[in-house]
Amino acid sequence: MAMPKHKKSKMRKRQRVAQLEKPILASTGTCPACGAVVRSHRACPKCGMYKGRKILAVG
């Protein structure tokens, strides 16, 4: 198994994690049915609508 030759600094680890989180924040929109903030290509967690159809039973 490969072993790292040098220690990764805290800053380098944190920069890598920060890059992973950015696309999630950028890919949000609003639900046309209720106006809630929704990630793209996912059903709305508030009303359960996706592409004009009721997908989830939200109670």
PDB file of N, CA, C and O in Angstrom:
ATOM      1  N   MET A   1       0.823  -1.187   0.000  1.00  0.00           N
ATOM      2  CA  MET A   1       0.000   0.000   0.000  1.00  0.00           C
ATOM      3  C   MET A   1       0.865   1.247   0.000  1.00  0.00           C
ATOM      4  O   MET A   1       1.920   1.268   0.633  1.00  0.00           O
ATOM      5  N   ALA A   2       0.435   2.278  -0.695  1.00  0.00           N
ATOM      6  CA  ALA A   2       1.206   3.512  -0.768  1.00  0.00           C
ATOM      7  C   ALA A   2       1.093   4.286   0.540  1.00  0.00           C
ATOM      8  O   ALA A   2       0.026   4.359   1.150  1.00  0.00           O
ATOM      9  N   MET A   3       2.204   4.854   0.947  1.00  0.00           N
ATOM     10  CA  MET A   3       2.234   5.653   2.176  1.00  0.00           C
ATOM     11  C   MET A   3       2.675   7.065   1.817  1.00  0.00           C
ATOM     12  O   MET A   3       3.560   7.238   0.978  1.00  0.00           O
ATOM     13  N   PRO A   4       2.074   8.080   2.437  1.00  0.00           N
ATOM     14  CA  PRO A   4       2.491   9.445   2.140  1.00  0.00           C
ATOM     15  C   PRO A   4       3.904   9.714   2.638  1.00  0.00           C
ATOM     16  O   PRO A   4       4.272   9.298   3.736  1.00  0.00           O
ATOM     17  N   LYS A   5       4.694  10.411   1.827  1.00  0.00           N
ATOM     18  CA  LYS A   5       6.076  10.695   2.202  1.00  0.00           C
ATOM     19  C   LYS A   5       6.192  11.928   3.079  1.00  0.00           C
ATOM     20  O   LYS A   5       7.155  12.066   3.833  1.00  0.00           O
ATOM     21  N   HIS A   6       5.204  12.840   2.987  1.00  0.00           N
ATOM     22  CA  HIS A   6       5.245  14.059   3.776  1.00  0.00           C
ATOM     23  C   HIS A   6       3.892  14.302   4.415  1.00  0.00           C
ATOM     24  O   HIS A   6       2.862  13.873   3.894  1.00  0.00           O
ATOM     25  N   LYS A   7       3.896  14.983   5.531  1.00  0.00           N
ATOM     26  CA  LYS A   7       2.660  15.314   6.226  1.00  0.00           C
ATOM     27  C   LYS A   7       1.904  16.408   5.478  1.00  0.00           C
ATOM     28  O   LYS A   7       2.504  17.385   5.028  1.00  0.00           O
ATOM     29  N   LYS A   8       0.596  16.245   5.347  1.00  0.00           N
ATOM     30  CA  LYS A   8      -0.239  17.280   4.743  1.00  0.00           C
ATOM     31  C   LYS A   8      -0.548  18.322   5.818  1.00  0.00           C
ATOM     32  O   LYS A   8      -0.964  17.974   6.924  1.00  0.00           O
ATOM     33  N   SER A   9      -0.348  19.579   5.497  1.00  0.00           N
ATOM     34  CA  SER A   9      -0.600  20.639   6.462  1.00  0.00           C
ATOM     35  C   SER A   9      -2.105  20.815   6.679  1.00  0.00           C
ATOM     36  O   SER A   9      -2.912  20.382   5.857  1.00  0.00           O
ATOM     37  N   LYS A  10      -2.469  21.447   7.777  1.00  0.00           N
ATOM     38  CA  LYS A  10      -3.873  21.703   8.080  1.00  0.00           C
ATOM     39  C   LYS A  10      -4.493  22.603   7.022  1.00  0.00           C
ATOM     40  O   LYS A  10      -5.645  22.414   6.632  1.00  0.00           O
ATOM     41  N   MET A  11      -3.727  23.575   6.563  1.00  0.00           N
ATOM     42  CA  MET A  11      -4.239  24.503   5.563  1.00  0.00           C
ATOM     43  C   MET A  11      -4.562  23.774   4.261  1.00  0.00           C
ATOM     44  O   MET A  11      -5.598  24.029   3.647  1.00  0.00           O
ATOM     45  N   ARG A  12      -3.690  22.878   3.843  1.00  0.00           N
ATOM     46  CA  ARG A  12      -3.916  22.155   2.589  1.00  0.00           C
ATOM     47  C   ARG A  12      -5.156  21.268   2.695  1.00  0.00           C
ATOM     48  O   ARG A  12      -5.930  21.171   1.743  1.00  0.00           O
ATOM     49  N   LYS A  13      -5.351  20.619   3.847  1.00  0.00           N
ATOM     50  CA  LYS A  13      -6.537  19.789   4.039  1.00  0.00           C
ATOM     51  C   LYS A  13      -7.797  20.633   4.015  1.00  0.00           C
ATOM     52  O   LYS A  13      -8.796  20.244   3.411  1.00  0.00           O
ATOM     53  N   ARG A  14      -7.757  21.780   4.664  1.00  0.00           N
ATOM     54  CA  ARG A  14      -8.938  22.649   4.736  1.00  0.00           C
ATOM     55  C   ARG A  14      -9.283  23.246   3.374  1.00  0.00           C
ATOM     56  O   ARG A  14     -10.457  23.420   3.047  1.00  0.00           O
ATOM     57  N   GLN A  15      -8.253  23.559   2.580  1.00  0.00           N
ATOM     58  CA  GLN A  15      -8.507  24.077   1.235  1.00  0.00           C
ATOM     59  C   GLN A  15      -9.175  23.016   0.362  1.00  0.00           C
ATOM     60  O   GLN A  15     -10.055  23.341  -0.435  1.00  0.00           O
ATOM     61  N   ARG A  16      -8.772  21.760   0.501  1.00  0.00           N
ATOM     62  CA  ARG A  16      -9.356  20.683  -0.279  1.00  0.00           C
ATOM     63  C   ARG A  16     -10.827  20.501   0.093  1.00  0.00           C
ATOM     64  O   ARG A  16     -11.673  20.336  -0.786  1.00  0.00           O
ATOM     65  N   VAL A  17     -11.133  20.529   1.374  1.00  0.00           N
ATOM     66  CA  VAL A  17     -12.518  20.367   1.830  1.00  0.00           C
ATOM     67  C   VAL A  17     -13.369  21.545   1.379  1.00  0.00           C
ATOM     68  O   VAL A  17     -14.526  21.356   1.006  1.00  0.00           O
ATOM     69  N   ALA A  18     -12.823  22.755   1.404  1.00  0.00           N
ATOM     70  CA  ALA A  18     -13.567  23.937   0.987  1.00  0.00           C
ATOM     71  C   ALA A  18     -13.929  23.852  -0.499  1.00  0.00           C
ATOM     72  O   ALA A  18     -15.008  24.301  -0.888  1.00  0.00           O
ATOM     73  N   GLN A  19     -13.063  23.293  -1.329  1.00  0.00           N
ATOM     74  CA  GLN A  19     -13.352  23.157  -2.747  1.00  0.00           C
ATOM     75  C   GLN A  19     -14.477  22.159  -2.985  1.00  0.00           C
ATOM     76  O   GLN A  19     -15.240  22.308  -3.939  1.00  0.00           O
ATOM     77  N   LEU A  20     -14.593  21.144  -2.134  1.00  0.00           N
ATOM     78  CA  LEU A  20     -15.649  20.157  -2.297  1.00  0.00           C
ATOM     79  C   LEU A  20     -17.018  20.738  -1.967  1.00  0.00           C
ATOM     80  O   LEU A  20     -18.024  20.296  -2.521  1.00  0.00           O
ATOM     81  N   GLU A  21     -17.069  21.715  -1.078  1.00  0.00           N
ATOM     82  CA  GLU A  21     -18.342  22.273  -0.637  1.00  0.00           C
ATOM     83  C   GLU A  21     -18.878  23.347  -1.583  1.00  0.00           C
ATOM     84  O   GLU A  21     -20.079  23.617  -1.567  1.00  0.00           O
ATOM     85  N   LYS A  22     -18.040  23.960  -2.394  1.00  0.00           N
ATOM     86  CA  LYS A  22     -18.466  25.078  -3.234  1.00  0.00           C
ATOM     87  C   LYS A  22     -19.540  24.710  -4.268  1.00  0.00           C
ATOM     88  O   LYS A  22     -20.505  25.462  -4.398  1.00  0.00           O
ATOM     89  N   PRO A  23     -19.431  23.600  -5.011  1.00  0.00           N
ATOM     90  CA  PRO A  23     -20.469  23.318  -6.008  1.00  0.00           C
ATOM     91  C   PRO A  23     -21.853  23.124  -5.399  1.00  0.00           C
ATOM     92  O   PRO A  23     -22.852  23.432  -6.049  1.00  0.00           O
ATOM     93  N   ILE A  24     -21.937  22.627  -4.183  1.00  0.00           N
ATOM     94  CA  ILE A  24     -23.225  22.433  -3.529  1.00  0.00           C
ATOM     95  C   ILE A  24     -23.887  23.780  -3.272  1.00  0.00           C
ATOM     96  O   ILE A  24     -25.094  23.923  -3.466  1.00  0.00           O
ATOM     97  N   LEU A  25     -23.118  24.757  -2.842  1.00  0.00           N
ATOM     98  CA  LEU A  25     -23.681  26.062  -2.563  1.00  0.00           C
ATOM     99  C   LEU A  25     -24.107  26.773  -3.845  1.00  0.00           C
ATOM    100  O   LEU A  25     -25.079  27.528  -3.840  1.00  0.00           O
ATOM    101  N   ALA A  26     -23.388  26.537  -4.941  1.00  0.00           N
ATOM    102  CA  ALA A  26     -23.668  27.245  -6.183  1.00  0.00           C
ATOM    103  C   ALA A  26     -24.871  26.667  -6.922  1.00  0.00           C
ATOM    104  O   ALA A  26     -25.511  27.382  -7.693  1.00  0.00           O
ATOM    105  N   SER A  27     -25.194  25.399  -6.709  1.00  0.00           N
ATOM    106  CA  SER A  27     -26.237  24.752  -7.496  1.00  0.00           C
ATOM    107  C   SER A  27     -27.579  24.759  -6.772  1.00  0.00           C
ATOM    108  O   SER A  27     -28.207  23.712  -6.615  1.00  0.00           O
ATOM    109  N   THR A  28     -28.017  25.935  -6.331  1.00  0.00           N
ATOM    110  CA  THR A  28     -29.321  26.040  -5.688  1.00  0.00           C
ATOM    111  C   THR A  28     -30.229  26.927  -6.519  1.00  0.00           C
ATOM    112  O   THR A  28     -29.774  27.779  -7.283  1.00  0.00           O
ATOM    113  N   GLY A  29     -31.520  26.707  -6.352  1.00  0.00           N
ATOM    114  CA  GLY A  29     -32.508  27.506  -7.048  1.00  0.00           C
ATOM    115  C   GLY A  29     -33.730  27.635  -6.157  1.00  0.00           C
ATOM    116  O   GLY A  29     -33.674  27.320  -4.969  1.00  0.00           O
ATOM    117  N   THR A  30     -34.818  28.092  -6.720  1.00  0.00           N
ATOM    118  CA  THR A  30     -36.050  28.220  -5.956  1.00  0.00           C
ATOM    119  C   THR A  30     -37.103  27.285  -6.528  1.00  0.00           C
ATOM    120  O   THR A  30     -37.143  27.042  -7.734  1.00  0.00           O
ATOM    121  N   CYS A  31     -37.939  26.773  -5.670  1.00  0.00           N
ATOM    122  CA  CYS A  31     -39.027  25.892  -6.073  1.00  0.00           C
ATOM    123  C   CYS A  31     -40.129  26.740  -6.706  1.00  0.00           C
ATOM    124  O   CYS A  31     -40.570  27.716  -6.098  1.00  0.00           O
ATOM    125  N   PRO A  32     -40.586  26.393  -7.913  1.00  0.00           N
ATOM    126  CA  PRO A  32     -41.643  27.193  -8.534  1.00  0.00           C
ATOM    127  C   PRO A  32     -42.993  27.057  -7.829  1.00  0.00           C
ATOM    128  O   PRO A  32     -43.848  27.933  -7.962  1.00  0.00           O
ATOM    129  N   ALA A  33     -43.192  25.974  -7.085  1.00  0.00           N
ATOM    130  CA  ALA A  33     -44.478  25.764  -6.430  1.00  0.00           C
ATOM    131  C   ALA A  33     -44.584  26.539  -5.115  1.00  0.00           C
ATOM    132  O   ALA A  33     -45.587  27.207  -4.866  1.00  0.00           O
ATOM    133  N   CYS A  34     -43.535  26.447  -4.263  1.00  0.00           N
ATOM    134  CA  CYS A  34     -43.632  27.074  -2.939  1.00  0.00           C
ATOM    135  C   CYS A  34     -42.603  28.175  -2.699  1.00  0.00           C
ATOM    136  O   CYS A  34     -42.739  28.938  -1.743  1.00  0.00           O
ATOM    137  N   GLY A  35     -41.573  28.275  -3.549  1.00  0.00           N
ATOM    138  CA  GLY A  35     -40.580  29.333  -3.409  1.00  0.00           C
ATOM    139  C   GLY A  35     -39.446  29.023  -2.454  1.00  0.00           C
ATOM    140  O   GLY A  35     -38.647  29.907  -2.143  1.00  0.00           O
ATOM    141  N   ALA A  36     -39.355  27.794  -1.981  1.00  0.00           N
ATOM    142  CA  ALA A  36     -38.281  27.413  -1.061  1.00  0.00           C
ATOM    143  C   ALA A  36     -36.971  27.231  -1.822  1.00  0.00           C
ATOM    144  O   ALA A  36     -36.980  27.005  -3.032  1.00  0.00           O
ATOM    145  N   VAL A  37     -35.849  27.329  -1.119  1.00  0.00           N
ATOM    146  CA  VAL A  37     -34.536  27.117  -1.729  1.00  0.00           C
ATOM    147  C   VAL A  37     -34.331  25.612  -1.893  1.00  0.00           C
ATOM    148  O   VAL A  37     -34.471  24.848  -0.938  1.00  0.00           O
ATOM    149  N   VAL A  38     -33.994  25.194  -3.128  1.00  0.00           N
ATOM    150  CA  VAL A  38     -33.884  23.782  -3.468  1.00  0.00           C
ATOM    151  C   VAL A  38     -32.601  23.556  -4.243  1.00  0.00           C
ATOM    152  O   VAL A  38     -32.238  24.374  -5.090  1.00  0.00           O
ATOM    153  N   ARG A  39     -31.906  22.457  -3.968  1.00  0.00           N
ATOM    154  CA  ARG A  39     -30.760  22.075  -4.788  1.00  0.00           C
ATOM    155  C   ARG A  39     -31.262  21.613  -6.145  1.00  0.00           C
ATOM    156  O   ARG A  39     -32.342  21.031  -6.245  1.00  0.00           O
ATOM    157  N   SER A  40     -30.485  21.869  -7.186  1.00  0.00           N
ATOM    158  CA  SER A  40     -30.932  21.548  -8.535  1.00  0.00           C
ATOM    159  C   SER A  40     -31.012  20.032  -8.730  1.00  0.00           C
ATOM    160  O   SER A  40     -30.231  19.280  -8.147  1.00  0.00           O
ATOM    161  N   HIS A  41     -31.959  19.599  -9.551  1.00  0.00           N
ATOM    162  CA  HIS A  41     -32.201  18.196  -9.898  1.00  0.00           C
ATOM    163  C   HIS A  41     -32.607  17.355  -8.693  1.00  0.00           C
ATOM    164  O   HIS A  41     -32.299  16.164  -8.637  1.00  0.00           O
ATOM    165  N   ARG A  42     -33.294  17.961  -7.733  1.00  0.00           N
ATOM    166  CA  ARG A  42     -33.789  17.238  -6.558  1.00  0.00           C
ATOM    167  C   ARG A  42     -35.196  17.709  -6.231  1.00  0.00           C
ATOM    168  O   ARG A  42     -35.578  18.830  -6.564  1.00  0.00           O
ATOM    169  N   ALA A  43     -35.958  16.852  -5.580  1.00  0.00           N
ATOM    170  CA  ALA A  43     -37.315  17.225  -5.189  1.00  0.00           C
ATOM    171  C   ALA A  43     -37.255  18.245  -4.054  1.00  0.00           C
ATOM    172  O   ALA A  43     -36.316  18.252  -3.258  1.00  0.00           O
ATOM    173  N   CYS A  44     -38.264  19.098  -3.993  1.00  0.00           N
ATOM    174  CA  CYS A  44     -38.330  20.133  -2.956  1.00  0.00           C
ATOM    175  C   CYS A  44     -38.612  19.478  -1.609  1.00  0.00           C
ATOM    176  O   CYS A  44     -39.567  18.711  -1.492  1.00  0.00           O
ATOM    177  N   PRO A  45     -37.800  19.762  -0.588  1.00  0.00           N
ATOM    178  CA  PRO A  45     -38.049  19.147   0.725  1.00  0.00           C
ATOM    179  C   PRO A  45     -39.268  19.725   1.434  1.00  0.00           C
ATOM    180  O   PRO A  45     -39.792  19.098   2.355  1.00  0.00           O
ATOM    181  N   LYS A  46     -39.733  20.908   1.027  1.00  0.00           N
ATOM    182  CA  LYS A  46     -40.882  21.545   1.689  1.00  0.00           C
ATOM    183  C   LYS A  46     -42.213  21.025   1.160  1.00  0.00           C
ATOM    184  O   LYS A  46     -43.101  20.671   1.935  1.00  0.00           O
ATOM    185  N   CYS A  47     -42.348  20.982  -0.191  1.00  0.00           N
ATOM    186  CA  CYS A  47     -43.644  20.594  -0.759  1.00  0.00           C
ATOM    187  C   CYS A  47     -43.608  19.250  -1.496  1.00  0.00           C
ATOM    188  O   CYS A  47     -44.665  18.683  -1.773  1.00  0.00           O
ATOM    189  N   GLY A  48     -42.416  18.727  -1.821  1.00  0.00           N
ATOM    190  CA  GLY A  48     -42.310  17.426  -2.472  1.00  0.00           C
ATOM    191  C   GLY A  48     -42.503  17.449  -3.979  1.00  0.00           C
ATOM    192  O   GLY A  48     -42.702  16.396  -4.583  1.00  0.00           O
ATOM    193  N   MET A  49     -42.450  18.620  -4.602  1.00  0.00           N
ATOM    194  CA  MET A  49     -42.658  18.731  -6.046  1.00  0.00           C
ATOM    195  C   MET A  49     -41.328  18.624  -6.789  1.00  0.00           C
ATOM    196  O   MET A  49     -40.296  19.085  -6.301  1.00  0.00           O
ATOM    197  N   TYR A  50     -41.364  18.006  -7.990  1.00  0.00           N
ATOM    198  CA  TYR A  50     -40.208  17.956  -8.883  1.00  0.00           C
ATOM    199  C   TYR A  50     -40.723  17.966 -10.314  1.00  0.00           C
ATOM    200  O   TYR A  50     -41.493  17.089 -10.704  1.00  0.00           O
ATOM    201  N   LYS A  51     -40.305  18.944 -11.090  1.00  0.00           N
ATOM    202  CA  LYS A  51     -40.723  19.122 -12.484  1.00  0.00           C
ATOM    203  C   LYS A  51     -42.245  19.157 -12.617  1.00  0.00           C
ATOM    204  O   LYS A  51     -42.807  18.572 -13.543  1.00  0.00           O
ATOM    205  N   GLY A  52     -42.904  19.843 -11.691  1.00  0.00           N
ATOM    206  CA  GLY A  52     -44.340  20.030 -11.772  1.00  0.00           C
ATOM    207  C   GLY A  52     -45.172  18.854 -11.302  1.00  0.00           C
ATOM    208  O   GLY A  52     -46.396  18.877 -11.428  1.00  0.00           O
ATOM    209  N   ARG A  53     -44.528  17.820 -10.760  1.00  0.00           N
ATOM    210  CA  ARG A  53     -45.263  16.638 -10.283  1.00  0.00           C
ATOM    211  C   ARG A  53     -45.003  16.441  -8.801  1.00  0.00           C
ATOM    212  O   ARG A  53     -43.933  16.800  -8.308  1.00  0.00           O
ATOM    213  N   LYS A  54     -45.957  15.879  -8.087  1.00  0.00           N
ATOM    214  CA  LYS A  54     -45.803  15.564  -6.661  1.00  0.00           C
ATOM    215  C   LYS A  54     -45.048  14.250  -6.563  1.00  0.00           C
ATOM    216  O   LYS A  54     -45.553  13.208  -6.981  1.00  0.00           O
ATOM    217  N   ILE A  55     -43.823  14.295  -6.004  1.00  0.00           N
ATOM    218  CA  ILE A  55     -42.958  13.122  -5.927  1.00  0.00           C
ATOM    219  C   ILE A  55     -42.900  12.576  -4.495  1.00  0.00           C
ATOM    220  O   ILE A  55     -43.010  11.370  -4.277  1.00  0.00           O
ATOM    221  N   LEU A  56     -42.728  13.469  -3.534  1.00  0.00           N
ATOM    222  CA  LEU A  56     -42.575  13.073  -2.133  1.00  0.00           C
ATOM    223  C   LEU A  56     -43.828  13.392  -1.348  1.00  0.00           C
ATOM    224  O   LEU A  56     -44.482  14.408  -1.586  1.00  0.00           O
ATOM    225  N   ALA A  57     -44.161  12.517  -0.408  1.00  0.00           N
ATOM    226  CA  ALA A  57     -45.252  12.791   0.514  1.00  0.00           C
ATOM    227  C   ALA A  57     -44.661  13.491   1.737  1.00  0.00           C
ATOM    228  O   ALA A  57     -44.083  12.847   2.613  1.00  0.00           O
ATOM    229  N   VAL A  58     -44.812  14.806   1.787  1.00  0.00           N
ATOM    230  CA  VAL A  58     -44.261  15.585   2.888  1.00  0.00           C
ATOM    231  C   VAL A  58     -45.383  15.855   3.865  1.00  0.00           C
ATOM    232  O   VAL A  58     -46.454  16.337   3.496  1.00  0.00           O
ATOM    233  N   GLY A  59     -45.112  15.533   5.130  1.00  0.00           N
ATOM    234  CA  GLY A  59     -46.198  15.671   6.096  1.00  0.00           C
ATOM    235  C   GLY A  59     -45.946  16.509   7.252  1.00  0.00           C
ATOM    236  O   GLY A  59     -46.821  16.666   8.103  1.00  0.00           O
TER     237      GLY A  59
END
